[in-house]
Amino acid sequence: MEEIVCLNADEVFKALDTSPLGLTSAEAEKRLTRYGFNLLVEKKQKHPIYKFTNHLRDLFSVLLLFASLLAAVSGVVELSIVILLVVLVNAVFSMFQEWRAEKAMQTLKSWMPEYAKVMRDGELKKVPVKQLVPGDVIVLGEGDRVPADARLVEAFDLWTNNVPLTGESEPQPRTDKPVIVVDSTYLDVPNLVFMSTSVAKGQGKAVVISTGMNTKFGKIAGLTQEIVDEPSPLQKEIVHAAKYDFVLAITVGIVFFLASLIWLHLDLFSSVLFMIGVMVACVPEGLQVTVSSALAINVLNMAKENVLVKKLSSVQTLGSVTVICTDKTGTITKGEMTVKKIWTANKVVEVSGIGYEPVGEFTIGQKKLKKGEAQAVERLLEISVLCNGAKVEPPTDRNRSWSIVGDPTDGALLVAALKYGLNLQSLYAQKPTVQVIPFDSKRKRMVTIHKSKEEIYAYAKGAPRSILSICSKMLSADGVVELTGELLRATEAKLRDFADEGLRIIAVAYKELPDEKAVYEKSIEKDMVFVGLAAMKDPLRPEVKEAVETAKKAGIRTVIITGDYGPTAKAIAEEAGIIEPEHCRLIRGVDLDTMDDRQISEEVKNGNVIFARVSPEQKLRIVKALKQNGEIVAVTGDGANDAPSLREADIGIAMGLSGTDVAREAADMVLLDDSFASIIKAVESGRTIYENLRKFIVYVFSHNWAQLIPYVLYALLDIPLPLLVVQVLAIDLGIDVIPSLALSREPSEAGLMEEPPRSIRERLFNAKVFLRSLYIGAITATGAMIGCLGVWSSGGWHLGATQPLDSFTYAKGTTMTFAGIVVAQMGNLLACRTSKVSLFKTSFRSNKWILIGLASQISVLTIIVYFPLMQSLFGTAPLEILDWAYLVLVGCAVVFAEEVRKFLARKLTK
């Protein structure tokens, strides 16, 4: 490619063995056989059946499938079916969450047109894009999508929109002239056009140099597919909990199976049924569905904060984020170019207001400048309006804010003129355009000719040094004067000042023409009058500084990775408080090409670093380096070029307003307002959700211990079975689901965003959670079993009794165990709202879902205990007032025990 960009048109044709008339059909056929179709090749997807069965391989599912099989073999078909349904529901839920990841490639394909205009056999033909080959001569016009990577051989005022590749919204000028390559990524080489980009303006011809997966866009597609999705921290935590639970369930199940055979002398059927009960009691069957549902509820809440989460497990990952890699334009900044300063007649005029809304003031020092007070400023704005290709659009029903159609720089100048009070339509009418000499990358300026009733003017606007090179005079406070060396030096000094502030600078000039004949003379762009400079910037979003400061307090680094120029990115980063300018290191894409992965890993350890002018491949290397250093990385992106990095990151964050479909599909979450501050809000939500997940894991595993202990007592004491398997499932999959979800709605605790990110090694299910759940479960089981044994003893039963209980007394006893666990869980629900703060200092108003959870427990428990149909299904019997009074005491005992633990925890941490 390096050789092709340096050649002239004739040499390009020769190098690619083609001609201006294009290839012959026969030659095109040969090359198609050699190079293959011009298509993005999609990685073969696994069959849906394979994907579904894959979700049946996790340890929770394997354990429950084994229990279902044992139940079926033992003849308890109803129980087998219930357990099997639990497994299938979990698998379907998991498969549904995975579905979104497979859409990215289809979105990439949508950027390719179906047909292209191609020279074949000396004629212009409409050829299917997939049949394009290197050497084909393609014809491009305004609005056309570029079908392959190609070298321009003709270009007439040609501009391309490179958003799909670079993410930058400004159209870029293209040329057919040879160039010397500076940037090794080639994306900025002006005589190349790339697959997926489109023609914003003009027309041209180009020779295809790469097709299909060999194009820049194809390589991005390849990178996107090569990245293997790693399990999120939450998924790893669930696997960890599953391993622990799997080992526990299998060990306890086998031990008690053997004990029932050898010690209790039960028959094989009863022993198997007992083992199933123990295993089911150990497994939190509703955990996966509850976790997913809790995350889904929080996702809906986050959408209200302008964060759309696509991958549920990524919500928890947010709480672990240590580094945020962000672009500059539109995320840190508003994405709305704004004129901030004007320099004319050796005076700097400040312009207030941000964005495209034409509200602001012009001031010199502290003095407000009124219309008509500064002729040089007014002349500069008039020229900027007339030598312009953009349009300002006021708010509408569909778009409620001011917007720009066309180049953002041109738009910023129009908005400045409106702020000053100029009537744009009146200017257009008074000085209509006679001729336009469009901007091109070589001249770096635009010239327009305007005629009023008595005068003809040439107006020029462009890069400062380009404009200064055609000026011999300057507009000063005293009128037009010679542009002396001293004035040039003063202008150069002001250019440096503005550049140091990270401002983009446009210069304007004019020339009065003697008559209409002069319009057609080449001398138009000579001896012009330099008017001044307009300095603009894409302003910082007002909420970003506070968000960056919050991130710092939370121990989160922010790293800017941008395709923009380094000095501009550095100025914005300094203004936002992201970097300390005196220690900041600016690394460009060309610098990254000279580094190996180890060197990049060392560079990213430095918090004061900015990466500028980077390619998609380089951005991916940076993200990988951060991950290799043990960082949990969030990456923002808006273009197709960002898709590989979004997929590689622990959290991929796409822009909802400015982002492409490709980026949105590759990401885990989408910012609906494109604001960096929304990322920080999402991180806080992620941390809150993690703490709440831990709360309801304590809650869920508490009842697992409470369910297991009755089975242990059954084996040790040779008593009737105190709790039925179907009652265990009723608690796990019914009664405790809504309360668990209520805990996930707890608000964040004070100081949460002043703590460092959670260590990736910290377990969600750790020793503290284990002991706390065992502590609560033991108290619950003790209270429930005392109630059960009390009912049985009142019916004439005692330890060692050989005569069986009557069916009603037995059912009432199991109901006491069942209801005892449920009522104790009501107390546990209140206790689990905080880990250290007293329940009595926590308001129900902060989480009304707790009341809903309590109400659901009471309602379902009442139905199961008192409705005849439910009694037959769950083996329950009605309880009396005194029974309920005792069970309330059990619930209070759990609350009291937790209050004692919290009191001791507060004392020990002081």
Secondary structure, 3 states (H helix, E strand, C coil): CHHHHCCCHHHHHHHCCCCCCCECHHHHHHHHHHHCCCCCCCCCCCCHHHHHHHCCCCHHHHHHHHHHHHHHHCCCHHHHHHHHHHHHHHHHHHHHHHHHHHHHHHHHHCCCCCEEEEEECCEEEEEEHHHCCCCCEEEECCCCECCCEEEEEEEEEEEEECHHHHCCCCCEECCCCCCCCCCCCCCCCCCEECCCCEEEEEEEEEEEEECHHHCHHHHHHHHHHHCCCCCCHHHHHHHHHHHHHHHHHHHHHHHHHHHHHHCCCCCHHHHHHHHHHHHHHHCCCCHHHHHHHHHHHHHHHHHCCCEEECCCCHHHHHCCCCEEEECCCCCCECCCCEEEEEEECCEEEEECCCCCCCCCCEEECCEEECCCCCHHHHHHHHHHHHCCCCEEECCCCCCCCCEEECCHHHHHHHHHHHHHCCCHHHHHHHCCEEEEECCCCCCCEEEEEEECCCCEEEEEEECHHHHHCCEEEEEECCEEEECCHHHHHHHHHHHHHHHHCCCEEEEEEEEEECCHHHHHCHHHHCCEEEEEEEEEECCECCCHHHHHHHHHHCCCEEEEECCCCHHHHHHHHHHHCCCCCCCCEEEEHHHHCCCCHHHHHHHCCCCCEEEECCCHHHHHHHHHHHHHCCCCEEEEECCHHHHHHHHHCCEEEEECCCCCHHHHHHCCEEECCCCHHHHHHHHHHHHHHHHHHHHHHHHHHHHHHHHHHHHHHHHHHCCCCCCCHHHHHHHHHHHCHHHHHHHCCCCCCCCHHHCCCCCCCCCCCCHHHHHHHHHHHHHHHHHHHHHHHHHHHHCCCCCCCCCCCCHHHHHHHHHHHHHHHHHHHHHHHHHCCCCCCCHHHCCHHHCCHHHHHHHHHHHHHHHHHHCHHHHHHHCCCCCCHHHHHHHHHHHHHHHHHHHHHHHHHHHHCC
